[in-house]
């Protein structure tokens, strides 16, 4: 497995970096995230124009047909810039679910709309008490054909506040897990928007006999698992980008901030702590690359995702704490960027399970691992 990006992947990464870095500094970011929508439609259109929104959608469906490695490169730039556009939750995850299940005209309509940027969707899956992996789906689907309705509540639907349509997980009359498309303004749909501490948006969405259209037939458990692992892997890549920037900001601060007439980088204890941050970043990068590589080879493994996310949680927490502490009081101000990176890393570490959830998941699966004997 080659862990280095090829020339085309580097070009893709640099293109996204150019678009996002020209748009977002800390003042612009705060202004955009304080708007009602919480992100910039002009940036969204730019991403559509250069093909990023259709990046992971197959060429036959109007996209670029790229894989997890390219997605990881793009999400890393979202992490570096803290771009608030809901690329992962409003496009990538719904597109994965639709690609794995839908057929015919509905598939063409949905994937084409996502790739062009004209359609915003959100994945409504998480219910009360869910961690990682989601243990149960209590939302029910009744009826068949054109007369299907959904009833239930999805507690944390990221990008659900601005979605035009939802992809909803629910159990049919036979107990099978299915995926359904529901219009956001349909009768029986109630969404309660929320704003997270990292300035992102979402909604709690309740369905009361809301009309729906099923995506494909049969059990959708495999598609749901793949989408969950894809989301987890993408979040790890985004977190690595945020960690890289947090470390860069900290090192630059140590090189320029003076204390007792000399720069902070003169103090050996601080340089050792910065070196420890670099080691933590390398561990996070390695596990993120490992999870991305496994997914690129076709393996949607929840255990691999948990391994990667556990290290991301640990590295993100320690890098964030050190970044804040070495910046001192300025690191906690809204006008300075490092605190915003720490907030985003904290949010990622609690999305799709925190460190404790993943450690528990790994511990419970330990009997499934092979024993290595030496001698």
C-alpha positions in Angstrom: 0.0 0.0 0.0 1.4 3.4 -1.0 0.8 6.0 1.7 2.1 8.9 -0.4 -0.4 10.9 -2.5 0.2 10.7 -6.3 0.5 13.8 -8.5 -3.2 13.9 -9.2 -4.2 13.6 -5.6 -1.7 16.3 -4.6 -3.2 18.6 -7.3 -6.7 17.8 -5.9 -5.6 18.6 -2.4 -3.9 21.9 -3.4 -6.9 23.0 -5.4 -9.2 22.6 -2.4 -6.6 24.2 -0.1 -6.5 27.2 -2.5 -10.3 27.6 -2.5 -10.7 27.3 1.2 -7.6 29.3 2.4 -8.6 32.2 0.2 -12.0 32.3 1.8 -11.5 31.6 5.4 -9.5 33.4 8.1 -10.7 33.5 11.6 -12.7 36.7 11.2 -14.4 35.5 8.0 -15.1 32.1 9.7 -16.8 33.7 12.7 -18.9 36.0 10.4 -20.0 33.1 8.2 -20.8 30.7 11.0 -22.9 33.5 12.7 -25.2 33.7 9.7 -28.6 31.8 9.7 -27.3 29.1 7.4 -23.9 28.8 9.0 -21.8 28.4 5.8 -21.2 30.2 2.6 -23.2 29.3 -0.5 -20.5 30.9 -2.7 -18.0 28.4 -1.4 -20.5 25.6 -2.0 -20.9 26.7 -5.6 -17.1 26.8 -6.0 -16.8 23.3 -4.7 -19.5 22.2 -7.1 -17.8 23.9 -10.1 -14.5 22.2 -9.5 -16.1 18.8 -9.0 -15.6 18.3 -5.3 -19.2 17.7 -4.5 -19.3 14.9 -7.0 -15.9 13.6 -6.0 -17.0 10.2 -4.5 -20.0 9.7 -6.9 -19.4 7.3 -9.8 -18.7 8.7 -13.2 -21.8 6.9 -14.5 -23.9 8.8 -12.0 -22.4 12.2 -12.9 -19.5 12.3 -10.5 -15.7 11.9 -10.6 -15.6 8.3 -9.2 -12.8 9.0 -6.7 -12.2 6.9 -3.6 -11.4 7.2 0.1 -7.9 8.4 -0.4 -9.0 11.4 -2.4 -11.8 12.1 0.0 -9.3 12.0 2.9 -7.1 14.5 1.1 -10.1 16.9 0.7 -11.4 16.5 4.2 -7.9 17.2 5.5 -8.1 20.6 3.9 -11.5 21.1 5.5 -9.8 20.4 8.8 -6.9 22.8 8.2 -9.3 25.7 7.3 -12.2 24.8 9.6 -14.5 25.3 6.6 -18.1 24.9 7.9 -19.6 23.8 4.6 -21.4 20.4 5.4 -19.7 18.5 2.6 -19.4 15.2 4.5 -22.9 15.2 6.0 -24.9 16.8 3.2 -23.2 15.1 0.2 -20.7 12.3 0.8 -22.7 10.1 3.3 -26.1 10.5 1.6 -24.4 9.7 -1.8 -22.8 6.6 -0.4 -26.1 5.3 0.9 -27.9 6.1 -2.4 -25.2 4.6 -4.5 -25.4 1.3 -2.6 -29.2 1.0 -2.6 -31.1 3.2 -5.1 -31.9 2.4 -8.8 -33.5 4.0 -11.8 -34.8 7.5 -12.0 -34.7 8.2 -8.2 -30.9 7.3 -8.1 -30.2 9.5 -11.1 -32.2 12.4 -9.7 -30.6 12.3 -6.2 -27.0 11.7 -7.2 -27.2 14.3 -10.0 -28.5 16.8 -7.6 -25.8 16.2 -5.0 -23.0 16.4 -7.5 -24.3 19.6 -9.0 -24.8 21.3 -5.6 -28.5 21.9 -6.3 -29.6 19.3 -3.7 -28.8 19.2 0.0 -29.4 16.0 1.9 -28.8 14.7 5.4 -28.5 11.2 6.9 -31.1 10.7 9.7 -29.9 7.6 11.6 -28.8 8.4 15.2 -31.4 7.8 17.8 -31.5 8.3 21.6 -28.8 6.4 23.4 -26.8 5.5 20.3 -23.0 5.6 20.4 -20.7 3.5 18.1 -21.8 1.5 16.4 -25.5 2.5 16.4 -27.1 -0.4 18.3 -30.7 -0.2 17.2 -33.1 1.6 14.9 -36.5 2.1 16.5 -38.0 4.3 13.7 -40.6 2.3 11.8 -41.8 2.2 8.2 -45.4 1.2 7.5 -47.1 0.3 4.3 -45.6 -0.5 0.9 -45.0 0.9 -2.6 -46.1 4.5 -2.9 -47.9 4.4 0.5 -44.9 4.1 2.9 -44.9 6.3 6.0 -42.2 6.7 8.7 -42.6 7.3 12.4 -39.8 7.9 14.9 -37.3 10.5 16.0 -33.7 11.0 14.9 -31.8 13.0 17.6 -28.7 14.2 15.9 -29.0 14.9 12.2 -25.9 16.8 11.2 -26.7 19.3 8.4 -30.3 18.4 9.0 -31.2 22.1 9.5 -30.6 23.0 5.9 -31.3 19.7 4.1 -33.9 19.5 1.3 -34.3 15.8 1.8 -33.4 13.1 4.3 -32.1 9.6 3.9 -33.7 7.9 6.9 -33.0 4.5 8.4 -36.1 2.6 9.6 -37.4 -0.9 10.1 -40.2 -2.2 7.9 -43.1 -4.5 8.9 -40.8 -7.5 8.7 -38.1 -6.0 10.9 -35.6 -5.5 8.1 -33.5 -2.3 8.1 -34.3 -0.1 5.2 -33.3 3.3 3.9 -36.0 5.8 2.8 -36.0 9.3 1.2 -38.2 11.9 2.9 -38.8 15.5 1.8 -37.8 17.9 4.5 -41.0 19.9 4.1 -43.3 16.9 3.9 -46.3 16.5 6.2 -45.4 14.8 9.4 -41.8 16.1 9.4 -40.7 18.4 12.3 -37.1 19.5 12.7 -35.7 21.4 15.6 -32.4 23.1 14.6 -29.4 23.2 16.9 -25.9 24.7 16.9 -22.9 22.9 18.3 -20.1 24.5 20.2 -17.8 24.3 17.2 -20.3 26.5 15.3 -21.7 23.7 13.1 -25.4 23.1 12.5 -27.8 20.2 12.7 -31.3 19.3 13.8 -33.4 16.8 15.7 -35.9 15.4 13.2 -39.2 13.8 14.2 -41.3 11.8 11.7 -45.0 11.3 12.4 -46.5 9.2 9.6 -44.3 11.1 7.1 -44.5 10.0 3.5 -41.4 8.3 2.2 -39.9 6.4 -0.7 -37.7 3.3 -0.1 -34.2 3.1 -1.6 -33.9 -0.3 -3.1 -35.3 -3.5 -1.4 -34.1 -6.0 1.2 -32.0 -5.3 4.2 -29.8 -2.2 4.0 -27.5 -3.1 7.0 -24.4 -3.5 4.8 -25.0 0.0 3.2 -25.5 1.5 6.6 -22.3 -0.1 8.0 -20.3 1.1 5.0 -21.6 4.7 5.3 -20.8 4.7 9.1 -17.2 3.5 8.5 -16.8 6.0 5.6 -18.0 8.8 7.9 -15.7 7.7 10.7 -12.7 7.5 8.4 -13.5 10.9 6.8 -13.7 12.5 10.3 -10.3 11.0 11.2 -8.8 12.6 8.1 -10.4 16.0 8.9 -9.1 15.8 12.5 -5.6 15.2 11.2 -5.8 18.4 9.1 -7.0 20.3 12.2 -4.2 18.8 14.4 -1.6 19.8 11.8 -2.8 23.4 11.8 -3.0 23.5 15.6 0.6 22.3 15.8 1.7 24.8 13.2 0.1 27.7 15.0 1.7 26.6 18.3 5.2 26.3 16.8 4.8 29.7 15.1 3.7 31.2 18.5 6.7 29.7 20.3 9.0 31.2 17.7 7.6 34.7 17.9 6.3 35.3 21.5 8.9 36.6 23.8 9.3 36.1 27.6 12.1 37.5 29.6 13.5 39.0 26.5 13.8 35.8 24.5 11.4 33.8 22.3 9.5 30.9 24.0 11.2 28.4 21.7 14.4 29.1 23.6 13.0 27.2 26.6 13.9 23.5 26.3 10.8 22.3 28.2 8.5 23.9 25.7 10.3 22.6 22.6 10.1 19.1 24.2 6.3 19.5 24.6 6.0 20.6 21.0 8.0 17.6 19.9 5.5 15.4 21.9 2.7 17.1 20.0 4.4 16.1 16.7 4.7 12.5 17.8 1.0 12.4 18.6 0.2 13.9 15.2 2.3 11.2 13.5 0.4 8.5 15.4 -2.9 10.1 14.3 -1.8 10.4 10.7 -0.7 6.8 10.6 -4.0 5.4 12.0 -6.0 7.6 9.7 -4.0 6.4 6.7 -4.4 2.8 7.8 -8.2 3.2 8.1 -8.4 5.0 4.7 -6.3 2.3 3.1 -8.5 -0.5 4.4 -11.6 1.3 3.2 -10.0 1.9 -0.2 -9.4 -1.8 -0.6 -13.1 -2.5 0.0 -13.1 -3.3 3.7 -15.8 -1.5 5.7 -14.6 -2.7 9.0 -16.0 -1.2 12.2 -13.1 -2.5 14.3 -10.6 -0.8 12.1 -12.6 2.4 12.3 -12.6 2.2 16.1 -8.9 1.7 16.2 -8.3 4.8 14.1 -10.9 6.9 16.0 -9.5 5.9 19.4 -6.1 7.3 18.4 -7.6 10.4 16.8 -9.5 11.1 20.1 -6.4 10.6 22.2 -4.1 12.7 19.9 -6.7 15.4 19.4 -7.3 15.8 23.1 -3.6 16.1 24.0 -2.6 18.2 21.1 -5.5 20.6 21.8 -4.7 20.8 25.5 -1.0 21.5 24.8 -1.8 24.1 22.1 -4.1 26.0 24.4 -1.7 25.9 27.4 1.4 27.0 25.4 -0.6 29.9 23.9 -1.7 31.0 27.3 -4.7 33.1 27.8 -4.9 34.3 24.1 -5.5 30.7 23.1 -9.0 30.8 24.7 -10.1 34.0 23.0 -12.6 33.9 20.1 -10.5 36.3 18.1 -7.5 33.8 18.0 -7.8 30.7 15.8 -6.2 27.9 18.0 -9.2 27.7 20.3 -11.5 27.1 17.4 -9.3 24.2 16.2 -9.5 22.6 19.7 -13.3 23.0 19.7 -13.6 21.3 16.3 -11.3 18.5 17.5 -13.4 18.0 20.6 -16.6 17.8 18.5 -15.1 15.3 16.1 -14.0 13.2 19.1 -17.6 13.0 20.3 -19.1 12.3 16.8 -19.9 8.7 16.1 -18.6 7.6 19.5 -16.0 9.1 21.9 -12.8 7.4 23.0 -14.5 5.4 25.7 -17.1 4.1 23.3 -14.4 2.9 20.9 -12.3 1.4 23.6 -15.3 -0.5 24.8 -16.1 -1.7 21.3 -12.5 -2.9 20.9 -12.5 -4.6 24.2 -15.8 -6.4 23.5 -14.3 -7.8 20.2 -11.1 -9.0 21.7 -12.2 -12.7 21.6 -12.5 -12.4 17.9 -8.8 -11.7 17.4 -6.3 -14.3 16.6 -3.7 -15.3 19.2 0.0 -15.0 18.1 2.3 -17.7 19.6 6.0 -17.3 19.6 8.3 -20.3 19.9 
